[in-house]
Structure formats: structure tokens, C-alpha cells
Amino acid sequence: MSNIVTVQEAVTAFAPWLEPTDAELDAIDSEMPVIAAEVDLIDAQILTLDRAPSELDRQRIRRARRRLLTARRELANQGGEDTAGGVA
């Protein structure tokens, strides 16, 4: 029977290549308006899961969708900036 041992040093060792690069952080930063708009839309949709949506709920969802579309359009129209994993 073989013993099971942990490799503590390998698990907790500092690995700088595991950290995001400056370019990746810049890409995330440029996509933050889209991420925030997606969260707002999901929040608006979650509010209506357990009840029939009222007119106010429908307006909130429409507004959140418009904000998301605007944020996606602005990200897509950024001139000359290459975003890794961004909108094509």
C-alpha cells in the first residue's frame, strides 16, 4: 500500500506566472462596464423569479438590457485597442 502525502511546498509556492499580467488586467478593466451591466440585468431578472413581473420590473429589465447593449457596443467600438478574450 502506498502512502498519500501532500506536496505543501508546491501548493503554496509563489508562482508569478499564475498572476494575471498587466495586459490581462487592462483587458478586464476595459470590460468592467459590460460586466457591471450584465450583473444589473441578472439582478433585475432575479427579482422576478418568484412573482409575476410588474410594469416597474419590466421597465427595470428593459433599462438593464439597454445599458448592457450600450456597454457592449462601446467596447466593440473601441478603436485600436486589443482586448484579450474581449468582444470580437
Summary of the structure (lengths in Angstrom):
residues: 88
radius of gyration: 20.9
end to end distance: 53.2
largest distance: 66.6
contacts: 169
relative contact order: 0.15
helix: 64%
strand: 0%
